[in-house]
Amino acid sequence: MDGHSEGLVGREAELGRLRAVVDGVAAVPPAGAVPPPTAGGTGDPAPRTATPAVPCTAVLAGPLGVGKTALLERAVARAGGAGVRVLRAEGSETEAGLAYATLHQLLRPVADETRALPARSRAALDRALGLPARGPADPLRTGTALLTLLSALAATRPLLLAVDDAQWCDPASLDALAFAVRRLAPDPDPDAPGPEPVALLLATRAPARLPSFGRAATTLGIGPLAPDAAARLLAAGPPLPAPTRARLLSEAAGNPLALTELARAAGEAPPGAPGPLPLPALVEELLAARALALPAATREALLLLAAADSADAALAAGLPGPGEPVWRPAAEAGLLDAATARFRHPLARAAVYHAAPARERHAAHRTLAGLLADAPDRRAWHLAAACTGPDAAVSAALVRTAARARRRGGHAAAARALHRAAALAPGREESARLLARAVGAAAAAGDLAWAQELADAVGARTEDPVPRAAAAVHTGRLAALTARHGTALARLGESAARLAPSSPVAALDLLASAATVAYYTGESGGLADRLPAGTSLPHTWVRVVTDPHGARTAAVAHLGSLVERAGTRELPTLAVLAWLLDETPLAVRLVDRGAEAWAGRGGLPEGLAGAVAWAYLERGRRADAGEAARRLAEVGRGAGLAHAVACALAVGATLRAYRGDAEGARRDAEEALARVDPLESRAVAVAARRALGAAAAAEGAHERAYEHLRAVFTAEGAPVHAHAAYPALADLAAAAVRTGHGAEAAAIVARAERALGAEVSPRSRAVLARARGLLAEPGEAEPWFLAALADPYLAHWPFERALTLLDFAEWLRRRRRIAEARAPLAEALETFLRLGARPWAERARAESRAAGVAADPTAADRTGPAALAGLSPQQREIVVLAARGLTNREIGEKLFLSPRTVGSHLYRTFPKLGVTARGQLRDLVDEAA
């Protein structure tokens, strides 16, 4: 049984599922099948091409020796026969510490084609792969560049990516692949672009997990062979006595590798030899025995190959190539494929390596380090593997490796290098300092458990408060995003109290992180009472985040002084403070001011990006809000930050509800609620409930809308969350007056007025006034509506203002003041059309008709500038960028989409806009502006 056939007996079902993946990608038409959006008529777009309902990303997961590699080989062979281009890579244990090592291996065959990418994409890939390039690494830009490259490669020929031993792939490569394939996957929306001809197959050892992919990948579990299949596999080998065969089947437990190796050992034993057969746990020893019986030259070459982690690295270092005579004895022993100079199985490599004495393993690593002078990162790790005690020079080399990894965005690789550097550092203090830096890298990688483990090691290594404080701050910031909020709040408070005497700055930093967690929970945690005296940004952050309505006037004035002297680093924090204080226009200006600088540093911090998305949404910039939410979701999924993903889903649900996609809004909002504990993540729970209320209102289901919005307040009428709940008051009142719950809603509004006090923001004052107008007796409503519309500053919240205009116009029409109703109706309709709020636009049209105004739904707002409002936020942004003259690739880079997806969106929007060529977009967009 050769290496490619082992494990395939009894795998008919698994092979069928893999064939479906390969045949599915082979059946997807090339990009040229979508008519270009630069020509063509204005009729209906071509129907979406039907493609098989198969996953574009599949993970083969199973234990060692179960046949994953053999299945992957069969899929690759079928792809080649179907004309699919294949790019391959395999993980290796030591290279898991090298950022983008797997991506480098995967893309090496297409290195020339990366040169044709746009400059920004090419630079992003060059930075990730360690090539000279300007600027810091940004994992999202790397993912976008990979997306652009894969889309370009698949433009003329379907593409299959095959990755073996994914459990040993570096996290940065897996994150980039996950980012790309999520955007290449088919969208269930019938109006969305069709799938691209790209598929990814990963083989990984169970129970290893690949969290970067989440729901973007379908797991194909590869379990033990069924008893009849195991018997057929055994029967294909040399004949064995019946008792031996039965014993083998029992002890191998369906594992193909164990079955074939035990059969080989049993066949080599003398007939009738006494004693039990070897157990599966001894398979490695059997392979090691074969290695020890080889000629010295072969054994030496095998050890170097095993120590080098991969055949590619070994051959690059100067080892004998495929087909060399030195490999023949190893091939005859079943350890190696001589034609490729690769181990037949990872277990064979492990057996060869561990069978050698420690001194020989150390010597092999020193030899490889000498051969890898031009690869400093690999050289550093081989030198470290050869060390038997502290070594300052090797420790310093690993520190340099960590720095290079971080510049490429490989935080996990940097943490591993710093951890090993700390172990080799000669002194305990230097070791503790390096461990503290490793904590920071592990925190940046999103691994709280590992960061905490390293932080504990810092505490055990030194009493110096500086590294201990640094480690505590790093874990505290990550705990604010990953741990359960109640646990994180307690942990951060305890750490701050412990550090306050020796490290007051670090303690204040931890209180600021705790304030972020307190906002999520909706509880102040008494953090402001624990603040030392001061007016710095962290002091202001704690006070405003835990009580955004308290002493608002003074807080806004102080915020202005902080903004005047702020640097780029402080802008995201100040933007969120402005948003919390209902200074949304200032928040958006600060976001715009710092956007480029943040992008160069890898984007907004996860704890702040959600607030920025909400600020954009409130300001009416829904495409920006959608993009901020998508980016937050990507980061959250990649780092396992359930709260960040839930926040992004809540923003997305609100956007969907506003444009009339009630079903999609419910789906996103319910997923957001499922990802968090509503009692611990009250900010997200309230946002999701508001989105559900908006979705119900869009459908006219006012009773259901009231139920969702009523859940934003407690049974006694207090807000579930002191900041997120109050903006829902007017929508609650609107649903209440349509369902007979006016008295209950009026009590909640009155309680809110008392709680907010005299320093209420103009926006909150307008929300309260609209609610009072809706709930007032018919003859008493007008002053409240006029108060809600009086301040021109409220135009910065266009959707809320348009709702008030519509409510006021409806009240005027019911009072038979029809002529007065027309102006607010016209303004409301224009705003709803501009924002793409279709259900409310229809409601405004109906009111306009009742007021005697002709509102033709088939004319002005269907084509031309007004039709832009009817597009999705993403489609609208694509059109605007295309109007500026950007190519599909350049648009894809900005929006994290593939060029094919951009082209498909443009093709589908042209008929809606009434244009036939790309050059017409500039005039249309200018007219709309």
Secondary structure as GFF3:
##gff-version 3
##sequence-region A 1 929
A	DSSP	alpha_helix	12	27	.	.	.	ID=ss1
A	DSSP	three_ten_helix	31	33	.	.	.	ID=ss2
A	DSSP	beta_strand	57	62	.	.	.	ID=ss3
A	DSSP	alpha_helix	68	81	.	.	.	ID=ss4
A	DSSP	beta_strand	85	90	.	.	.	ID=ss5
A	DSSP	three_ten_helix	94	97	.	.	.	ID=ss6
A	DSSP	alpha_helix	101	107	.	.	.	ID=ss7
A	DSSP	three_ten_helix	108	110	.	.	.	ID=ss8
A	DSSP	alpha_helix	111	114	.	.	.	ID=ss9
A	DSSP	alpha_helix	119	128	.	.	.	ID=ss10
A	DSSP	alpha_helix	139	153	.	.	.	ID=ss11
A	DSSP	beta_strand	159	164	.	.	.	ID=ss12
A	DSSP	three_ten_helix	166	168	.	.	.	ID=ss13
A	DSSP	alpha_helix	171	184	.	.	.	ID=ss14
A	DSSP	beta_strand	198	205	.	.	.	ID=ss15
A	DSSP	three_ten_helix	214	216	.	.	.	ID=ss16
A	DSSP	beta_strand	218	221	.	.	.	ID=ss17
A	DSSP	alpha_helix	227	235	.	.	.	ID=ss18
A	DSSP	alpha_helix	242	252	.	.	.	ID=ss19
A	DSSP	alpha_helix	256	268	.	.	.	ID=ss20
A	DSSP	three_ten_helix	280	282	.	.	.	ID=ss21
A	DSSP	alpha_helix	283	292	.	.	.	ID=ss22
A	DSSP	alpha_helix	296	307	.	.	.	ID=ss23
A	DSSP	alpha_helix	311	316	.	.	.	ID=ss24
A	DSSP	three_ten_helix	325	327	.	.	.	ID=ss25
A	DSSP	alpha_helix	328	332	.	.	.	ID=ss26
A	DSSP	beta_strand	336	337	.	.	.	ID=ss27
A	DSSP	beta_strand	342	343	.	.	.	ID=ss28
A	DSSP	alpha_helix	346	355	.	.	.	ID=ss29
A	DSSP	alpha_helix	358	371	.	.	.	ID=ss30
A	DSSP	alpha_helix	376	386	.	.	.	ID=ss31
A	DSSP	alpha_helix	392	407	.	.	.	ID=ss32
A	DSSP	alpha_helix	411	424	.	.	.	ID=ss33
A	DSSP	alpha_helix	428	444	.	.	.	ID=ss34
A	DSSP	alpha_helix	448	461	.	.	.	ID=ss35
A	DSSP	alpha_helix	465	482	.	.	.	ID=ss36
A	DSSP	alpha_helix	485	499	.	.	.	ID=ss37
A	DSSP	alpha_helix	504	521	.	.	.	ID=ss38
A	DSSP	three_ten_helix	528	530	.	.	.	ID=ss39
A	DSSP	alpha_helix	537	546	.	.	.	ID=ss40
A	DSSP	alpha_helix	552	564	.	.	.	ID=ss41
A	DSSP	three_ten_helix	568	570	.	.	.	ID=ss42
A	DSSP	alpha_helix	571	580	.	.	.	ID=ss43
A	DSSP	alpha_helix	584	600	.	.	.	ID=ss44
A	DSSP	alpha_helix	606	619	.	.	.	ID=ss45
A	DSSP	alpha_helix	622	639	.	.	.	ID=ss46
A	DSSP	alpha_helix	642	658	.	.	.	ID=ss47
A	DSSP	alpha_helix	662	675	.	.	.	ID=ss48
A	DSSP	alpha_helix	682	698	.	.	.	ID=ss49
A	DSSP	alpha_helix	702	710	.	.	.	ID=ss50
A	DSSP	three_ten_helix	726	728	.	.	.	ID=ss51
A	DSSP	alpha_helix	729	739	.	.	.	ID=ss52
A	DSSP	alpha_helix	742	756	.	.	.	ID=ss53
A	DSSP	alpha_helix	762	775	.	.	.	ID=ss54
A	DSSP	three_ten_helix	778	780	.	.	.	ID=ss55
A	DSSP	alpha_helix	782	790	.	.	.	ID=ss56
A	DSSP	three_ten_helix	792	796	.	.	.	ID=ss57
A	DSSP	alpha_helix	798	814	.	.	.	ID=ss58
A	DSSP	alpha_helix	818	835	.	.	.	ID=ss59
A	DSSP	alpha_helix	838	850	.	.	.	ID=ss60
A	DSSP	three_ten_helix	865	870	.	.	.	ID=ss61
A	DSSP	alpha_helix	873	883	.	.	.	ID=ss62
A	DSSP	alpha_helix	888	895	.	.	.	ID=ss63
A	DSSP	alpha_helix	899	913	.	.	.	ID=ss64
A	DSSP	three_ten_helix	918	920	.	.	.	ID=ss65
A	DSSP	alpha_helix	921	928	.	.	.	ID=ss66
###
